[in-house]
Amino acid sequence: MQQWPWGRAMCSILVFLQYLGVDASSLSITAFTIERYIAICHPMTAQRMCTIRRAKKIICGIWIFSILYCSPWLGLTIIRKAGDKSICTFRLEREHYNVYYLADLIVFYAVPLCIAAVLYALIARILFGTTIASVRGGQHRDASHTRSATSSRKQVS
């Protein structure tokens, strides 16, 4: 254990900022993943939905939710004396935080991971499916395009 030199306020703020950074980042990455999915898999919808104004609202919503969710950490830390040293630690025993840690795990890790996995799989299916279809379809389209161009020329002459 090292001496905590910055006092109780900085103890609370730094713990709060650690959780806030991780949680807001997780939600931001999830939002970007959803936006990528819409842009790639539904480009016509993306023109209507993916606007700067909407992006600003989503970013503000993510940060407001994250700040509110992490705000209990401002009161859940304390400076304790350990011999001649002061340490920044949790107010309660770690077991009392299990529900909060489980909620963090689910809301900021498990759910975003599942969303990202599903959406990137759908993106891959669209991209690889489109590439294969365009290669295969391109051969057929060229042949049919040649036939229709030839029949058009016959009708004109």
PyMOL commands that set and color helices and strands:
alter all, ss='L'
color gray80, all
select helices_A, chain A and resi 7-41+43-49+52-74+94-156
alter helices_A, ss='H'
color red, helices_A
select strands_A, chain A and resi 77-82+85-90
alter strands_A, ss='S'
color yellow, strands_A
deselect
rebuild
show_as cartoon
